[in-house]
């Protein structure tokens, strides 16, 4: 059976984008209120930074373990059942966090969320199933746009609900995940035909086994390293963004929700509109490198912003980092077979999860050391400046990988 063209897969694309957006809305709703709730339980901003980093790391650790398993399961049983089970699990998890009486219950909720939200692996594999290789970057851009749309509505709604009650966003998130499950149950079609499925294997499904795939090609290894650095740098947002905005600029839940919504709108425009046109004109590699360099500038400006207005304006160059993710994913999918797309996405998610284990702990500790009267390094934006440096390294490495690939193609064509 031939792979559906991008045009033939339009209906399926619409279904998976709506499902993905509803999942992200549910996740985004809790962002403005989870760190303040942690601060309420812990009693101080510096401790909240460390604990929030631990919570994000727990989430990422579960992603590291679960992503390759879920990716391989979707390669055998299809994408649809995996997505449905994950969205149902998220709904149950948000109900748990809505009634959590202490930090231990919140921690359990983050663990469950890390396992169930590993369905993002399957969403990207689904998109690989229904698009041709030449249209894949555009397809991934649309997935990113759906995620961004979710982050527009989610934090904005969470900020509004958080002003009313810190628990209300969790109840709303549970409802959103339940809606995503019902939508997928009745609407979402299967994307992986039986003849293209691969039997489940623990050798491929365990995290270390899945990572072996990334060492199968020199350029794939380099791109995986760029992927790791990209995830590491951008976990500064999940670790300290809300706490930093509140501490340095005095922004409340509603205002932080508005900022996150603005960031989502910008990334939505970049991935949903700009990516396809940019790739068509300049190619995947050049667009990826440009996105990484632009993101470096944006994050550095956020760390140096003297006031809330400058911090907000820094979101403009920062949004261009969204050019890097779909083009990076597209380049990687072109180096494995169609039957290995789920395994590749599981391995990619594991790489991001490894970064997600260490990065939030690191940035949480940096933030804790940079705030307060006795801070050993009294600059609240230090975490953002370090993240910018990490993203700069990713940009340089991405440029070198792209140049080597270009030279290899030129030599092969000579």
C-alpha positions as CSV (number, residue, x, y, z in Angstrom):
1,X,0.0,0.0,0.0
2,X,1.4,3.4,-0.9
3,X,1.8,6.2,1.5
4,X,-1.1,8.7,1.3
5,X,-0.2,12.0,-0.2
6,X,-0.5,15.2,1.9
7,X,-3.6,16.2,0.0
8,X,-5.3,12.7,0.3
9,X,-4.7,12.8,4.0
10,X,-6.3,16.1,4.7
11,X,-9.3,14.7,6.6
12,X,-7.0,12.5,8.8
13,X,-4.7,15.5,9.4
14,X,-7.7,17.6,10.6
15,X,-8.7,14.8,13.1
16,X,-5.2,14.3,14.6
17,X,-4.7,18.1,14.9
18,X,-7.9,18.6,16.8
19,X,-7.1,15.7,19.1
20,X,-3.6,17.0,19.7
21,X,-4.9,20.6,20.4
22,X,-7.4,19.4,23.0
23,X,-4.6,17.4,24.8
24,X,-2.4,20.5,24.9
25,X,-5.3,22.8,26.0
26,X,-5.7,20.4,29.0
27,X,-2.0,20.5,29.8
28,X,-1.7,24.3,29.3
29,X,-4.6,25.1,31.6
30,X,-2.6,24.0,34.7
31,X,0.6,25.8,33.8
32,X,-0.2,29.2,35.4
33,X,-1.4,27.6,38.7
34,X,0.8,24.6,39.3
35,X,3.9,26.5,40.4
36,X,2.0,28.8,42.7
37,X,0.2,25.8,44.2
38,X,3.6,24.2,44.8
39,X,4.8,27.5,46.4
40,X,1.7,27.4,48.6
41,X,2.5,23.9,49.8
42,X,6.3,24.5,50.1
43,X,6.2,27.9,51.7
44,X,8.8,29.9,49.7
45,X,9.7,30.9,46.1
46,X,13.2,29.5,46.1
47,X,12.0,26.1,47.4
48,X,9.1,26.2,44.9
49,X,11.7,26.6,42.1
50,X,13.5,23.4,43.2
51,X,10.4,21.4,43.7
52,X,8.8,22.5,40.5
53,X,12.1,21.4,38.7
54,X,11.8,18.0,40.4
55,X,8.2,17.7,39.3
56,X,9.1,18.5,35.7
57,X,12.0,16.0,35.9
58,X,9.6,13.3,37.2
59,X,7.4,14.0,34.3
60,X,10.3,13.8,31.9
61,X,11.7,10.6,33.5
62,X,8.3,8.9,32.9
63,X,8.4,10.1,29.3
64,X,11.9,8.6,28.9
65,X,10.7,5.2,30.1
66,X,7.3,5.2,28.4
67,X,7.9,6.9,25.0
68,X,9.8,4.1,23.2
69,X,7.3,1.6,24.6
70,X,4.3,3.5,23.4
71,X,6.0,4.2,20.1
72,X,6.7,0.5,19.5
73,X,3.2,-0.5,20.7
74,X,1.8,1.9,18.1
75,X,4.0,0.3,15.4
76,X,2.4,-3.0,16.2
77,X,-1.2,-2.2,17.2
78,X,-1.8,1.1,15.3
79,X,-1.8,4.7,16.4
80,X,-5.5,5.1,17.3
81,X,-5.8,2.8,20.3
82,X,-2.6,4.3,21.8
83,X,-3.9,7.8,21.5
84,X,-7.2,6.9,23.0
85,X,-5.8,5.2,26.0
86,X,-3.4,8.1,26.6
87,X,-6.1,10.8,26.5
88,X,-8.3,8.7,28.9
89,X,-5.4,8.3,31.3
90,X,-4.7,12.1,31.2
91,X,-8.4,12.8,32.1
92,X,-8.1,10.5,35.2
93,X,-4.8,12.1,36.1
94,X,-6.1,15.6,36.2
95,X,-9.0,14.5,38.4
96,X,-6.3,13.1,40.8
97,X,-4.4,16.4,40.8
98,X,-7.7,18.4,41.3
99,X,-8.1,16.8,44.7
100,X,-4.5,16.4,45.7
101,X,-4.1,17.4,49.4
102,X,-0.3,17.8,49.4
103,X,2.9,17.7,47.4
104,X,3.2,13.9,47.4
105,X,-0.2,13.6,45.6
106,X,0.9,16.3,43.1
107,X,4.1,14.4,42.5
108,X,2.1,11.2,41.8
109,X,0.0,13.2,39.4
110,X,3.0,14.4,37.5
111,X,4.3,10.8,37.2
112,X,1.0,9.6,35.8
113,X,0.9,12.6,33.4
114,X,4.4,11.8,32.2
115,X,3.3,8.3,31.2
116,X,0.0,9.2,29.6
117,X,1.3,12.3,27.7
118,X,3.9,10.2,26.0
119,X,1.2,9.8,23.3
120,X,2.9,12.8,21.6
121,X,5.2,10.2,20.2
122,X,2.2,8.6,18.5
123,X,0.9,11.9,17.2
124,X,4.2,12.6,15.3
125,X,4.2,9.0,14.0
126,X,0.6,9.4,12.9
127,X,1.6,12.5,10.9
128,X,4.5,10.5,9.3
129,X,2.0,7.8,8.3
130,X,-0.3,10.2,6.4
131,X,2.2,12.5,4.7
132,X,4.8,12.0,2.0
133,X,8.5,12.7,2.9
134,X,8.6,16.0,1.0
135,X,5.5,17.3,2.8
136,X,6.5,16.0,6.3
137,X,8.1,19.3,7.6
138,X,4.9,21.1,6.7
139,X,2.9,18.3,8.4
140,X,5.0,18.6,11.6
141,X,4.6,22.3,11.4
142,X,0.8,21.9,11.5
143,X,1.2,19.6,14.5
144,X,3.3,22.2,16.2
145,X,0.7,24.8,15.3
146,X,-2.0,22.7,16.9
147,X,0.2,22.4,20.0
148,X,0.7,26.2,20.0
149,X,-3.0,26.8,19.6
150,X,-3.5,24.6,22.6
151,X,-1.0,26.7,24.5
152,X,-2.8,29.8,23.5
153,X,-6.2,28.7,24.9
154,X,-4.9,26.6,27.8
155,X,-2.8,29.0,29.8
156,X,-5.2,31.9,29.1
157,X,-8.1,29.8,30.4
158,X,-6.0,28.5,33.3
159,X,-5.0,32.0,34.3
160,X,-8.7,33.1,34.3
161,X,-9.8,30.0,36.3
162,X,-6.8,30.3,38.6
163,X,-8.0,33.7,39.7
164,X,-11.2,32.1,40.8
165,X,-9.7,28.9,42.4
166,X,-6.3,27.2,42.1
167,X,-8.1,23.9,41.7
168,X,-10.5,24.9,39.0
169,X,-8.0,24.6,36.1
170,X,-7.4,20.9,37.0
171,X,-11.1,20.1,36.8
172,X,-11.2,21.9,33.4
173,X,-8.2,20.0,32.2
174,X,-9.9,16.7,33.1
175,X,-12.9,17.8,31.1
176,X,-10.7,18.7,28.1
177,X,-8.9,15.4,28.1
178,X,-12.2,13.6,28.4
179,X,-13.5,15.6,25.4
180,X,-10.3,14.6,23.4
181,X,-11.0,11.0,24.2
182,X,-14.6,11.2,23.0
183,X,-13.6,13.1,19.9
184,X,-10.9,10.5,19.0
185,X,-13.2,7.6,19.9
186,X,-15.8,8.6,17.3
187,X,-13.8,10.6,14.8
188,X,-10.1,9.6,14.7
189,X,-9.3,7.1,12.0
190,X,-6.4,4.6,12.1
191,X,-3.4,5.7,10.0
192,X,-1.1,2.6,10.0
193,X,-2.3,-0.2,7.7
194,X,-1.7,-3.8,9.1
195,X,0.7,-4.6,6.3
196,X,3.1,-1.8,7.5
197,X,3.1,-2.8,11.1
198,X,6.1,-4.1,13.0
199,X,5.9,-6.7,15.8
200,X,6.6,-5.3,19.3
201,X,10.1,-6.0,20.7
202,X,11.5,-5.1,24.0
203,X,14.9,-4.8,22.4
204,X,13.5,-1.8,20.5
205,X,11.0,-0.6,23.1
206,X,13.4,-0.2,26.1
207,X,14.8,3.3,26.2
208,X,18.4,2.3,25.5
209,X,17.4,0.0,22.7
210,X,15.3,2.7,21.1
211,X,18.3,5.1,21.3
212,X,20.4,2.7,19.2
213,X,18.4,3.7,16.2
214,X,19.7,7.3,16.5
215,X,23.3,5.9,16.1
216,X,22.5,4.2,12.9
217,X,23.5,7.2,10.7
218,X,26.1,9.9,11.4
219,X,23.8,12.7,10.5
220,X,21.0,11.2,12.5
221,X,23.3,11.1,15.6
222,X,24.2,14.8,15.1
223,X,20.6,15.8,14.7
224,X,19.7,13.8,17.8
225,X,22.3,15.8,19.8
226,X,20.8,19.0,18.5
227,X,17.4,17.7,19.6
228,X,18.7,17.1,23.1
229,X,20.2,20.6,23.4
230,X,17.0,22.1,22.1
231,X,14.9,20.3,24.7
232,X,17.4,21.1,27.4
233,X,17.3,24.8,26.7
234,X,13.6,25.1,26.4
235,X,12.8,23.4,29.7
236,X,13.8,26.7,31.3
237,X,10.2,27.7,30.5
238,X,8.6,24.8,32.3
239,X,11.0,25.0,35.2
240,X,11.1,28.7,36.0
241,X,9.0,30.9,33.6
242,X,6.0,31.3,35.9
243,X,8.0,31.8,39.0
244,X,10.4,34.2,37.3
245,X,7.6,36.3,35.8
246,X,6.0,36.6,39.2
247,X,9.1,37.3,41.2
248,X,10.9,39.8,38.9
249,X,8.0,41.6,37.2
250,X,5.2,41.0,39.8
251,X,2.9,39.3,37.3
252,X,-0.1,37.3,38.6
253,X,-1.7,34.1,37.3
254,X,-3.9,36.0,34.8
255,X,-1.0,38.0,33.4
256,X,1.3,35.0,33.1
257,X,-1.5,33.2,31.3
258,X,-1.8,36.1,28.9
259,X,2.0,35.9,28.3
260,X,1.9,32.2,27.6
261,X,-1.1,32.7,25.3
262,X,0.9,35.3,23.4
263,X,3.8,33.0,23.1
264,X,1.4,30.3,21.8
265,X,-0.1,32.7,19.2
266,X,3.4,33.6,17.9
267,X,4.5,30.0,17.7
268,X,1.2,29.1,16.1
269,X,1.9,31.6,13.3
270,X,5.5,30.5,12.9
271,X,4.7,26.8,12.7
272,X,1.3,26.9,11.0
273,X,2.1,29.7,8.4
274,X,5.8,30.5,8.2
275,X,7.4,27.0,8.3
276,X,5.8,25.6,5.1
277,X,6.8,28.7,3.1
278,X,10.3,28.9,4.5
279,X,11.0,25.2,3.9
280,X,9.7,25.5,0.3
281,X,12.1,28.4,-0.4
282,X,15.2,27.6,1.7
283,X,15.0,23.9,2.6
284,X,14.8,22.0,5.9
285,X,18.4,22.5,6.9
286,X,18.7,26.3,6.5
287,X,15.4,26.9,8.2
288,X,16.4,24.7,11.2
289,X,19.7,26.5,11.7
290,X,18.0,30.0,11.4
291,X,15.4,28.9,14.0
292,X,18.0,27.9,16.5
293,X,20.0,31.1,16.2
294,X,16.8,33.2,16.5
295,X,15.7,31.3,19.6
296,X,19.1,32.0,21.1
297,X,18.6,35.7,20.7
298,X,15.1,35.6,22.1
299,X,15.9,33.6,25.3
300,X,18.9,35.9,26.0
301,X,16.7,39.0,25.7
302,X,14.2,37.4,28.2
303,X,17.0,36.9,30.7
304,X,18.2,40.5,30.3
305,X,14.8,42.3,30.1
306,X,14.7,45.1,32.7
307,X,10.9,45.3,32.8
308,X,7.7,43.4,31.8
309,X,7.4,45.2,28.5
310,X,10.9,44.2,27.4
311,X,10.3,40.6,28.6
312,X,7.1,40.5,26.5
313,X,8.8,41.9,23.4
314,X,11.5,39.2,23.7
315,X,8.8,36.7,22.9
316,X,9.0,37.8,19.3
317,X,12.5,36.6,18.3
318,X,12.0,33.7,20.7
319,X,9.0,32.4,18.7
320,X,11.2,31.8,15.7
321,X,12.8,28.8,17.5
322,X,9.6,27.0,16.5
323,X,11.1,26.8,12.9
324,X,13.7,24.4,14.2
325,X,11.5,21.6,15.7
326,X,9.5,20.5,12.6
327,X,12.4,20.8,10.2
328,X,14.6,18.8,12.6
329,X,11.9,16.2,12.9
330,X,11.5,16.1,9.1
331,X,15.3,15.6,8.5
332,X,15.3,12.7,11.0
333,X,12.3,10.9,9.5
334,X,14.0,10.9,6.1
335,X,16.7,8.7,7.5
336,X,14.7,5.7,8.7
337,X,12.2,3.4,7.0
338,X,8.4,3.9,7.2
339,X,8.0,0.9,9.5
340,X,10.4,2.5,12.0
341,X,8.6,5.9,12.3
342,X,7.0,5.1,15.7
343,X,10.3,3.8,17.0
344,X,12.1,6.9,15.8
345,X,9.5,9.2,17.5
346,X,9.9,7.1,20.7
347,X,13.6,7.5,20.5
348,X,13.3,11.3,19.9
349,X,10.9,11.7,22.8
350,X,13.3,9.7,25.0
351,X,16.1,12.1,24.0
352,X,13.9,15.0,25.0
353,X,12.9,13.2,28.2
354,X,16.6,12.7,29.2
355,X,17.0,16.5,28.8
356,X,13.8,16.9,30.7
357,X,15.1,14.9,33.6
358,X,18.2,17.0,34.2
359,X,17.3,20.4,32.7
360,X,14.5,21.3,35.1
361,X,16.5,20.2,38.1
362,X,19.4,22.3,36.8
363,X,17.4,25.4,36.0
364,X,15.4,25.1,39.2
365,X,18.6,25.1,41.2
366,X,20.0,28.0,39.2
367,X,16.8,30.0,39.8
368,X,16.9,29.1,43.5
369,X,20.5,30.4,43.7
370,X,19.6,33.6,41.9
371,X,16.7,34.9,43.9
372,X,16.3,36.1,47.5
373,X,18.3,38.4,49.7
374,X,21.1,35.8,50.3
375,X,21.3,34.5,46.8
376,X,24.9,33.4,45.9
377,X,24.3,34.6,42.3
378,X,21.8,37.5,42.5
379,X,20.5,37.7,38.9
380,X,17.0,36.3,38.5
381,X,17.5,36.0,34.7
382,X,20.6,33.7,35.0
383,X,18.6,30.6,34.0
384,X,17.5,32.2,30.8
385,X,21.0,33.3,29.9
386,X,22.4,29.8,30.5
387,X,19.6,28.4,28.3
388,X,20.5,30.8,25.6
389,X,24.1,29.6,25.7
390,X,22.9,26.0,25.4
391,X,20.7,26.9,22.4
392,X,23.6,28.7,20.8
393,X,25.7,25.4,21.0
394,X,22.7,23.6,19.3
395,X,22.7,26.2,16.6
396,X,26.4,25.9,15.8
397,X,26.2,22.1,15.9
398,X,23.1,22.1,13.6
399,X,25.0,24.3,11.2
400,X,27.9,21.9,11.1
401,X,25.7,18.9,10.6
402,X,23.9,20.6,7.8
403,X,27.1,21.6,6.1
404,X,28.5,18.0,6.3
405,X,25.3,16.7,4.9
406,X,25.4,19.2,2.0
407,X,29.0,18.3,1.3
408,X,28.2,14.6,1.3
409,X,25.4,15.1,-1.1
410,X,27.6,17.2,-3.4
411,X,30.3,14.5,-3.4
412,X,27.7,11.8,-4.1
413,X,26.3,13.7,-7.1
414,X,29.8,14.4,-8.5
